[in-house]
Amino acid sequence: MVALLISYYTTEQCYSRVTGTQDKELTFISDATHSKIYYVPEYVGTAVRGGMEFFDKEL
């Protein structure tokens, strides 16, 4: 899984270039901006859960 918290355009470019694995996932948080994922509780929770799921699976 690749977790990206950047602009849609940059995210699409990076995601399409990830090779060597089929284990990748792109998650969008509706109505969130890059900065809001740091202080809006529902966005923070969504972002953190995604990271936790990745690390639980891969580490």
Backbone bond lengths (Angstrom), bond angles and torsions (degrees), N, CA, C in turn:
res aa  C-N    CA-C-N  psi(-1)  N-CA   C-N-CA  omega(-1)  CA-C   N-CA-C  phi
1 M - - - 1.451 - - 1.516 108.12 -
2 V 1.281 115.95 140.04 1.451 121.84 174.69 1.511 106.90 -114.86
3 A 1.293 116.42 122.03 1.456 120.32 -179.71 1.522 108.13 -104.66
4 L 1.303 116.70 121.03 1.454 121.29 -178.78 1.514 110.05 -126.00
5 L 1.314 116.66 132.13 1.455 121.83 179.58 1.522 109.15 -122.46
6 I 1.324 115.77 56.74 1.454 121.94 -178.07 1.518 109.21 -132.53
7 S 1.311 117.65 -172.86 1.460 120.61 -175.13 1.528 112.33 -61.70
8 Y 1.323 115.27 154.75 1.469 121.21 -179.21 1.524 111.28 -56.78
9 Y 1.307 116.93 -47.11 1.464 121.29 -177.95 1.530 110.85 -59.91
10 T 1.315 116.80 -50.74 1.457 121.32 -179.52 1.520 110.78 -64.58
11 T 1.316 116.24 -39.57 1.460 121.17 178.82 1.520 110.82 -60.34
12 E 1.309 117.21 -48.04 1.464 120.99 179.50 1.526 111.04 -59.30
13 Q 1.318 117.09 -42.51 1.463 120.80 179.66 1.523 110.98 -63.12
14 C 1.314 116.49 -49.06 1.466 120.63 -178.58 1.520 111.47 -64.25
15 Y 1.310 116.50 -45.84 1.466 121.02 -177.55 1.523 111.29 -59.77
16 S 1.313 116.66 -43.16 1.465 119.71 -178.34 1.527 111.86 -67.90
17 R 1.316 117.73 -20.76 1.466 121.58 -178.95 1.528 113.49 -91.63
18 V 1.309 117.57 -7.80 1.466 120.33 178.17 1.522 108.19 -71.05
19 T 1.318 116.00 119.76 1.461 120.83 -179.48 1.524 109.20 -126.23
20 G 1.310 115.28 170.34 1.453 119.95 176.36 1.515 113.96 86.09
21 T 1.326 117.24 3.15 1.459 120.95 177.73 1.517 109.99 -155.19
22 Q 1.291 115.13 148.83 1.464 120.60 170.34 1.521 109.38 -101.90
23 D 1.331 115.86 -5.02 1.458 121.60 -177.57 1.526 109.13 -90.00
24 K 1.302 115.30 72.47 1.454 120.11 177.42 1.513 108.14 -137.05
25 E 1.293 115.14 150.33 1.460 120.60 -175.80 1.522 108.34 -145.03
26 L 1.298 115.15 137.82 1.455 121.43 179.02 1.518 107.63 -116.76
27 T 1.308 116.43 121.07 1.459 121.45 -177.10 1.519 109.64 -119.01
28 F 1.319 115.69 130.87 1.456 121.02 175.22 1.516 108.69 -109.63
29 I 1.308 115.97 137.53 1.459 121.59 177.08 1.524 106.03 -104.93
30 S 1.314 116.24 106.52 1.466 121.83 -175.65 1.522 111.55 -56.25
31 D 1.308 115.84 136.90 1.463 124.71 176.72 1.525 114.30 68.14
32 A 1.313 118.30 2.57 1.465 120.36 178.79 1.526 109.19 -89.37
33 T 1.304 115.28 145.13 1.459 120.86 170.45 1.522 106.76 -107.45
34 H 1.322 115.71 170.13 1.461 119.06 -179.28 1.530 110.73 -55.24
35 S 1.311 117.70 -46.39 1.466 119.25 -176.86 1.525 113.06 -73.68
36 K 1.328 118.28 -31.09 1.469 120.32 -178.61 1.524 112.94 -66.52
37 I 1.323 118.06 -22.77 1.463 118.53 179.84 1.522 111.70 -70.02
38 Y 1.334 117.08 -7.55 1.462 120.66 178.79 1.522 113.27 -95.61
39 Y 1.343 118.45 -18.38 1.463 117.64 -175.06 1.526 115.77 -136.93
40 V 1.306 119.83 -11.19 1.463 121.28 176.84 1.533 107.31 -89.59
41 P 1.341 117.32 113.92 1.468 120.51 -171.31 1.530 115.47 -48.70
42 E 1.328 118.46 -45.22 1.470 118.41 -177.70 1.529 111.89 -66.56
43 Y 1.333 117.52 -33.83 1.461 120.53 178.58 1.526 110.60 -74.37
44 V 1.321 116.06 -41.31 1.465 120.41 177.55 1.527 109.38 -58.80
45 G 1.328 115.88 -47.35 1.460 120.30 -179.38 1.513 112.63 -58.96
46 T 1.310 116.83 -43.84 1.465 121.00 179.69 1.525 110.75 -63.38
47 A 1.320 116.71 -44.97 1.461 120.74 -179.48 1.528 111.24 -65.43
48 V 1.315 116.75 -43.93 1.466 120.65 -178.84 1.528 110.76 -66.00
49 R 1.313 117.13 -42.61 1.472 120.01 178.50 1.529 111.05 -58.68
50 G 1.320 116.38 -42.05 1.464 119.65 178.47 1.519 111.98 -61.45
51 G 1.315 116.45 -43.28 1.466 120.43 177.65 1.517 112.07 -65.00
52 M 1.322 116.16 -41.94 1.464 120.47 179.93 1.526 111.27 -63.84
53 E 1.319 116.72 -42.30 1.467 120.15 178.43 1.526 110.68 -61.09
54 F 1.331 116.20 -41.46 1.459 120.60 178.61 1.523 110.81 -62.44
55 F 1.330 117.12 -51.09 1.460 119.98 -177.29 1.524 112.06 -67.13
56 D 1.318 117.91 -36.80 1.468 120.48 176.48 1.528 110.86 -60.52
57 K 1.300 116.23 -38.39 1.462 120.69 -177.62 1.528 112.31 -78.15
58 E 1.323 116.97 -40.82 1.462 121.14 -169.58 1.524 115.29 -95.22
59 L 1.313 118.29 -20.33 1.479 119.06 -178.01 1.503 112.00 -98.64
